[in-house]
C-alpha cells in the first residue's frame, strides 16, 4: 500500500506542475493586455477598430490648399481588402486606375473628395467599402526657373514661396542677369499672363506686396 500511495502522489504532483507551466505560458504579465500570437490578429473576444477614411500624408505635411495633380503618387487602402489596395500615380489625363472600378478622376480633387468618389464607385462591387487616401508623393506642385540663375530647373512648392525665395533656392542670380526685368509667367483660366519682377526693388523692400509675387504651381520664372 505504501508503494501505491507513493505512485499516486507522484502522479498528482506531475499533473499539478504541468497545469502550472501551461498557465504561466498563456497568462500575460500583471498589468499587460494579452497579445495576439499571430501578426495582424486581435485578441479573442475583441473587435478590430474600423479605420476612418481620412486622408494622410507621409513625410512633410500636405499643404492645406493641396489638390491632386498629374504625377502625384497616392496610396489607396481598402479596409480588409488588400487586393483593392495599392499605390497609384495620377496619369497626365488626371485619372487613376483601380481594380474592378477602373478609371477614377483624381486631378483637381482634394484627398477627402477623391476618397468619397472611390467609395461611391466601389459600392457597386463591395458591401460597405471603407477607403483611405494617402498622399505618398507630391510631384504636381512645381515651379520652374530658367535663364541666368545658378541652378535653373523645377522646384517643389512647399507652402507659400515667392519669387525672391525661389531665386535663393536656385542659387541666386548670375553675374550678368538682368535683375530688373525678370518675368513671372502663369496660366489663369486658360489664358497665359506675365508679370514683371524687379529683383533689386525686392531686396530693398520696395513695393513688396506688388513686386514679390507669391508663386503658384506651374509658374515659370524667366531671368534674362
Helices and strands as residue ranges (DSSP letters): H 2-26, E 56-57, E 73-78, E 81-89, E 95-98, E 102-105, H 111-122, E 131-137, E 142-147, E 153-156, H 163-169, E 182-188, E 191-197, H 199-203, H 208-211, E 220-223
